[in-house]
Amino acid sequence: MTNKNKVTTLFLDIGGVLLTNGWDRHARRRAVDKFNLDYDEVDERHHLTFDTYEEGKLTLDEYLNRVVFFEERDFSKDDFKKFMYDQSKPIPEMISLIRKVSEQHSLRNVAISNEGRELTEHRIREFKLGEFIEAFISSCFVHFRKPDEDMFRMALDISQAVPEESIYIDDRPMFVEVARGMGIHGIYHTSPESTRDALSDMGLVVGDGQ
């Protein structure tokens, strides 16, 4: 990075970066085991309808009606939803890193994520993401999903950030490549340490203080 292109904005994925994934194949496998479901049946129904849920065109209840509760079960929908919410866990090292780097370098933080509405709202509230993220460009709010470039254009428009003065952090290489193709600096996140090093290489050194 050069002084001319000083970083002003961090664009952040949430699942796999700040928090665990909300409802990935590992969580679905755990749900199948806990509730004694047929994995192949659940997985096929999930893939047929989950994109629609993530784009905000289905409620969580409607998604579950299609994937799990299309027949009578011996457990309630509320029990299943609680299990889904409980799969979300924080990644404290990354939350701390992003808080510190944004505070120490006066950066704005904007989330760009694919997630259904109820899961998104739960995760924002539960882990207090609004304390350090200014805006949430979530697929359920804007009705399209990464890797659609419109997700990134909307984030740039809302934040009024310049691509060359922005960094996008994601654990999916393709999404990082899309951001780079639009002129945004990209970091492929594999660990807090690697992302800290990458930020440092871009001039965003993080000190040990607050």
C-alpha positions in Angstrom: 0.0 0.0 0.0 1.1 3.6 -0.6 0.4 6.7 1.2 -1.7 7.8 -1.8 -3.9 4.7 -1.3 -4.1 4.7 2.5 -6.6 2.0 3.7 -9.9 3.5 5.0 -12.2 0.5 5.0 -12.2 -3.2 5.8 -14.8 -5.4 4.2 -15.3 -8.5 6.2 -16.9 -11.9 5.7 -18.5 -13.2 8.9 -18.7 -17.0 8.8 -15.3 -18.5 8.9 -13.6 -15.2 9.8 -15.3 -13.6 12.8 -17.6 -16.4 13.7 -17.9 -20.1 12.9 -20.1 -20.8 9.9 -23.8 -20.5 10.8 -25.3 -23.5 9.0 -22.7 -25.5 7.0 -22.4 -29.2 6.2 -20.7 -29.9 9.6 -23.6 -28.3 11.5 -26.1 -30.1 9.4 -24.4 -33.4 10.0 -24.5 -32.7 13.8 -28.2 -31.9 13.5 -28.9 -35.1 11.6 -27.2 -37.1 14.3 -28.9 -35.3 17.1 -32.4 -35.5 15.7 -32.0 -38.9 14.0 -32.7 -37.7 10.4 -31.8 -39.1 7.0 -28.6 -37.1 6.0 -29.0 -37.6 2.2 -32.6 -36.5 2.3 -31.9 -33.4 4.4 -28.8 -32.6 2.4 -30.6 -32.8 -1.0 -33.6 -30.7 0.2 -31.1 -28.2 1.8 -29.3 -27.7 -1.5 -32.5 -27.3 -3.4 -33.8 -24.4 -1.3 -31.0 -22.9 0.9 -29.9 -20.3 -1.7 -33.5 -19.0 -1.7 -33.4 -18.7 2.1 -30.0 -16.9 2.0 -31.4 -14.4 -0.5 -34.1 -13.4 2.0 -36.9 -14.9 -0.1 -37.9 -17.5 2.6 -38.3 -17.3 6.3 -36.4 -19.7 8.5 -39.7 -21.5 9.2 -40.4 -21.9 5.5 -36.9 -23.2 4.9 -37.3 -25.8 7.7 -40.8 -26.8 6.5 -39.1 -27.8 3.2 -36.0 -29.4 4.6 -37.0 -31.0 7.9 -40.7 -30.6 8.8 -42.2 -31.8 5.5 -43.4 -34.7 7.6 -44.3 -35.1 11.3 -41.3 -35.2 13.7 -41.0 -36.1 17.4 -39.2 -32.8 18.1 -40.4 -29.2 17.7 -39.4 -26.6 15.3 -38.3 -24.4 18.2 -36.0 -27.1 19.4 -34.4 -27.4 16.0 -34.0 -23.6 15.6 -32.3 -23.4 19.0 -29.9 -26.1 17.9 -29.2 -24.1 14.7 -28.5 -20.9 16.6 -26.3 -22.8 19.1 -23.9 -23.8 16.3 -22.6 -20.2 16.0 -19.5 -19.6 18.0 -17.1 -16.6 18.1 -13.5 -16.6 16.9 -12.2 -14.4 19.6 -8.7 -13.9 18.1 -10.2 -12.5 14.9 -12.7 -10.3 16.6 -9.9 -8.9 18.8 -7.7 -8.4 15.7 -10.3 -6.5 13.7 -11.3 -4.4 16.7 -7.7 -3.4 17.3 -6.7 -2.7 13.7 -9.8 -0.6 13.0 -9.3 1.4 16.2 -5.6 1.9 15.8 -5.8 2.9 12.1 -9.2 4.6 12.1 -10.8 2.1 9.7 -14.5 1.6 8.9 -15.7 -2.0 9.0 -18.4 -3.3 6.7 -19.6 -6.9 6.6 -20.3 -8.7 3.3 -21.9 -12.1 4.0 -24.2 -14.8 2.7 -26.7 -15.7 5.4 -30.4 -16.1 6.1 -32.2 -13.3 7.9 -32.9 -15.0 11.3 -29.4 -16.4 11.5 -27.9 -13.1 10.6 -29.9 -11.2 13.1 -29.1 -13.7 15.8 -25.4 -13.6 15.2 -25.3 -9.8 15.1 -27.1 -9.6 18.5 -25.5 -12.5 20.2 -21.9 -11.5 19.4 -22.4 -7.8 19.5 -21.1 -7.4 15.9 -22.7 -4.0 15.6 -20.2 -2.6 18.2 -17.4 -2.6 15.6 -19.2 -3.1 12.2 -20.9 -0.1 10.7 -23.0 -1.8 8.1 -24.1 -5.4 7.1 -24.4 -6.2 3.4 -26.0 -9.5 4.0 -27.5 -11.6 1.2 -30.8 -11.8 3.1 -31.1 -8.0 3.1 -30.0 -7.2 -0.5 -31.5 -10.3 -2.2 -28.4 -11.5 -4.0 -25.4 -13.6 -2.9 -21.6 -13.6 -3.3 -19.9 -14.1 -5.7 -22.3 -11.6 -7.4 -20.3 -8.5 -7.9 -23.3 -6.4 -7.0 -22.7 -7.4 -3.3 -19.3 -5.6 -3.5 -20.6 -2.7 -5.5 -23.3 -2.1 -2.9 -20.8 -2.2 -0.1 -18.6 0.3 -1.9 -21.6 2.6 -2.5 -23.0 2.4 1.0 -19.6 3.0 2.6 -18.5 5.4 -0.1 -15.1 3.6 0.0 -12.6 3.7 -2.8 -11.7 0.2 -4.0 -7.9 0.9 -3.9 -8.3 2.1 -0.3 -10.2 -1.0 0.8 -9.4 -4.5 1.9 -11.7 -7.5 1.8 -11.1 -10.5 4.1 -12.7 -13.9 3.4 -12.0 -17.6 3.9 -13.2 -18.4 0.4 -10.6 -17.9 -2.2 -13.1 -17.3 -5.0 -14.8 -14.4 -3.2 -11.4 -12.8 -2.5 -10.6 -13.1 -6.3 -13.9 -11.4 -7.2 -13.1 -8.5 -4.8 -9.6 -8.2 -6.3 -11.1 -8.2 -9.8 -12.9 -5.0 -8.7 -9.8 -3.3 -7.5 -10.3 -4.1 -3.8 -7.2 -5.5 -2.0 -7.9 -9.0 -0.9 -6.8 -11.2 2.0 -7.5 -15.0 1.9 -8.1 -15.8 5.5 -6.7 -19.1 6.8 -5.8 -18.1 10.4 -5.7 -15.1 12.7 -1.9 -15.1 12.4 -1.8 -15.2 8.6 -4.4 -12.4 8.4 -2.5 -10.3 11.0 0.7 -10.7 8.9 -1.2 -9.8 5.7 -2.6 -6.7 7.3 0.9 -5.8 8.5 2.3 -6.2 5.0 -0.4 -3.7 3.8 0.8 -1.1 6.4 -1.8 -2.0 9.0 0.5 -3.0 11.9 -1.4 -4.0 15.0 0.1 -3.0 18.4 -0.5 -4.9 21.6 -2.5 -2.1 23.2 -6.2 -1.3 22.9 
